[in-house]
Amino acid sequence: MPTAEPLWTPDAGRQAGSNLAAFAAHMAKTEGSGPFRTYADIHGFSVRQPEKFWSAVWDFAKVKASERGDRVLVDGNKMPGARFFPDARLNYAENLLVRSDDTPALIFRGEDKVRKTMSWRQLNNAVARLHHAFAKAGLKPGDRVAAIVPNMPETIVAFLAVASLGGIWSSCSPDFGERGILDRFGQIKPRFLVACDGYYYNGKTIPIANKVAAVLKELPSVEETVIIDYIGQATDISRTMPRAVAYEDYISRKEPEPIKFAQLPFDHPLYILYSSGTTGIPKCIVHRAGGILLKHLSELLFNSDVKAGDRLFYFTTCGWMMWNWLVSGLATGATLLLYDGSPFAPSERVLFDYADEEGMTLFGTSAKYIDAVKKSGLKPRETHRLDKLRTMFSTGSPLAAESFDFVYRDIKRDLHLASISGGTDICGCFVGGNPLSAVWRGEIQGPMLGMAVDVYDDEARPIRREKGELVCTSPFPSMPVMFWNDESGEKYHNAYFARFPDIWCHGDFAEWTANGGIIIHGRSDATLNPGGVRIGTAELYAQVERIPEVIEALAIGQDWDNDVRIVLFVRLREGAALDDALVQKIRQQVRQGASPRHVPAKIVAVKDIPRTKSGKITELAVRDVVHGRVVKNKEALANPEALDFYKDLVELRS
């Protein structure tokens, strides 16, 4: 049953002043469409009339292009196969460098070690200098540039310089292991490598020169390596590597000439992202420049209500698609707030201190971070002003209902909490927030504009108020161009279209709510099936993590006695013990808060829980270990050593 009242409702002034309200008026005037009184009205139009909608997005956002063409959508009944703006010629980077003044474009914190600000004018000049350096080195459209980099200004400069020439960018964070880097970049054979000299994490300085050198030995395609100075060793390191140069020595010293932005097709590859790789070598997902630009503009302007002059922050590394999403925020004229390092160094206050210091207006993070702050005891509403903050984003995993309560009780009452969900596969969101609708406890507000989202049962029938597969029934601009090294397209087809022909099946276990919102119950491939009943892991975690003694949990289905039984692993607070009393407390909470079917058959305490580089817990790897199967790609994990805690457990033998 829905709660009696929403947690937050935008007032009339906020609704009327939103970008979405202005966009609705624009569509009503130019398309003769409407009325657009509600978000549902606008969304309905966006999926019924995709040509008119995406054309209106292009016009409203003032997309820069040397050629747009008359055709907006060709083969719109094909998925995959549909093409948006097939005659257009544009450049993604040109559409991000929208200002050139002395106001801040990028503000950076590297824990408490580095502070830096780059104005729009400085950003334009830096991109121009690196653009000409890369051009002089022969970088041409289609060349791959790989990067082992933190979320810092020089990284964004390098990405935009590469995109300005039509190069294909691909990045990971510097904490990736050597094998994890090679499993990704080895597949795409980059011509250039950009790397940092090291990074800071949890107060420690971590050099990576040896790792970069080892990676270069296995990447013979790399002709030139540019080393960004972060910990003060770039010049010295560059002298120890073949064909390497420090970033400051590489960029052009003369006054930069105007950038000659390569005008490329709408579908020209912009960057390559990677699947998590926990079930094998990561898939190389190639994203198109025009599609990413339009999708991100729609999400940023309309669903997120980002305006010129805003201070937009997302806590992310360069190995997570939220970094790519954040960078597109420049296209709105907003200032990007960048952070690299631990969000708890030196304390849990650090990101909220940053929000106050820089007037953060939009705060993006993960559900796990919000839960960790809640469990730390910090109440930012009492310790920080947060007077400029108006929106908080959460993604990475489902946001528990209790975390909604925490945000409104202990962070800020008048706040748009936008829980969003999508993926690396589309470098964007299927469902998320919007500035016109209410926020209900534990619910994502609804589908994003232009996304024909639904929930299907196993027979491909739309269902309501039942759990099923999250699908998208119509094409959208940010569908991947292809997978790298998948000439036949078989891997691409099998990843999204094998379950339901001509329907994108995303692999999330979801449910519509009575309020018109949606709940994500976890990944379909991690769904538990005791007695043939499908149970989402997120439902279980939401109950277990209410218990003070439990820091976090992970659940799998263990094959047992010709069925599947639920096994729950818990990481406990220091000093807590998994005695009979705590076991019964957990089971009682799950029984009352979820259902008797959710109650785990076994509960086991573990010292650590394995997670991917982007912070998502990985049930599949644990499931393989428990069943004695080989985990195919441990390098995809941030803490692969944690898997050892799940081997040959006595508790699971009976």
Steps between C-alpha positions, in 0.01 A plus 500: 500500500628851427578733787227749581706805407805562281827589668543808282299690242642783289323829561336692218792740467752222461287325242439817299868595510624162384667434168233237440219755524682722251554200272130407519412855394753475218343178371150639529604801291715329237327165467146606576492221753363480847364587741794402720357541848686213666822306462293205378366721217851594388635148532205357308566739213873417505439129438201536265670762282874428526588693183331815626633456853869450413479774239368732770783396736752589229343843444439589864855403601644691202714209381792622291543317170632574154209300361180375658310357206126453464478141617464447875429126530548230239386140548339598827329162520832317521681431824786475444525673164322832553704809414453851637605807297677291232603806296635709787865606540613628839766483769428405861783709648385813318164462673663490843724803465199731514665786690835678499502739794674527833234325708589150626445206268672239717568496875708211631581338833751216529415403857672764717817495285408693185266790427463644154261721303488537121298779339308455177764706320777285644311184408460614140869592479613173655284293264630702205864444600452126539287485185789641297754274672295191417439627147874550451554142620260379233192414706216447254132401519459144621833481684460365852642689796509303825531672836595388852390812683332658803194726479701823466500801262784375279301183434204698368737714291651185348160347427369814330819539297469141379130543417568827318710303249262206475712264707334230709556539874511217754588540866538315826596615847863468619409250771431233236745213507732433208293204378174695528645780288631261235173304488341825388755694300661190349181441304486845339870546411541868589740719305552746789504453877431770758590413859557671833815458707301383802204587718388562857266274692406502866788736577760288324706585192498212253747513205407297191812536284586130517145403408491736202837369380377141527181584309696670223707186446178314419355775279729514194242709314577804721721747313503780756432530874409824677552510878282737705661643812291434810743390773802695369682224312382535138823642356722243670270212401477609136879473470491135599249388236541469124315762294361665815472869577367704792166670431640849561783437251264350243245778468573783262666800665407756240175692510246243383330537167125442480402135518403340171226272628468193279145490362400137518189284451248479783596134550876559508647319804570732794621260765521137602363394837523153652265255663594405856691195381406287799386212276784515247704746296318835505286585199621812316190719457541763228290815542409748227581869539167645387292250692689560823477876457123500448425244771715680756356839407150364552589346838701797625272780383157348549511212746776651717421870442866604469537866409786722389697606805398200710763313699463136390674224694506124462723278710647269237820358359597498133416130487127558555258637242387771741830675425401520132158626603652761730730635230201559271379744765731757342254518209250668733745772600524362854819491707617144569619416850755217478625283784758223504577273793312352793170668589587429864847655510565654739141449626143440389454879489727558202248507214253707700783741586568521126131568435501795741835640387409507131125557510414160358152503347478139378661216697536162329615186677428132553237331712781330692652838587170631637462184707857531629445862606180397675683226691785737590261703713563824311197725462602758239187707562641578845866542401485672159309783335433333162310817417565479125429127468170429326545152345663175612552211257548138601591202283730197484256278689140534618449768764330349804184660635681572828762695307223719357395566859857583599547749217186695587541472876874552538635664182240749377121517500448717193696288257427319177628146565537344156569129515610404148574171324647413164835364408831497321319335210315823415726744690186647645176422678184310426323631809567786736382829640323802360440850642122503450395197705491389861758273663354193670680293759709222347395577141671628187273768359455343157634453146739750348385707205519321168524159667212259434558310822281214615503191721439161333423156629670191354250492209582861398174634640494839673422464869403742778562467875697180435873439471643436156764593245579866433475556124504782248267449206619774261840624376683787668809699393754362749466135407857376439635517148647153546730291714866522401622181327144380444485520121189282466314687776421169670633603842309828482177323406537236768571761769172687459262343245523124542238490778227695317546554122516869401466603866790623711513281813730668746542229762343688791225351716241778534146591602260787429347664807151632566645853484624450145857459620727202473706286737813314393534178697849414379660337201305220332806276486539536878133436571435231762269214409414293808213267419472662158401840647706792366634729771712808437811532713431870562181404688708291737776759548246770581388300802832360619684832488245654737663299776765710678746212537507444121715730287406337171379171358521278194257222406524213254298197407683176582403185313379265771293183514362539146395858576658834584544633851575860596839556661558838661850628570533791742787731584460609861600803697814473708416323825181337369473121482267280300354313793162328515334819619624704202410220256145499634487880491600500131250229409220673688572832328498335157183305578311807620646755257494288186336156523561147631629406155782751535635350823849359435563134566858577603658814644879523500726779630786603269785747537448671164263513204640504145406789276572630153721801431188719496400380847224254414492179699540193279269215590593299191866464593409385850246257358770348281743465791239335721421249225866426437507671160785710371444876514584600146632851550609595849673809359158658464475514878633773725573246775535153342668368815158518670388196299724283715258548790234303310698187412414163653285640778409241760169680563384423144567124506179414676 
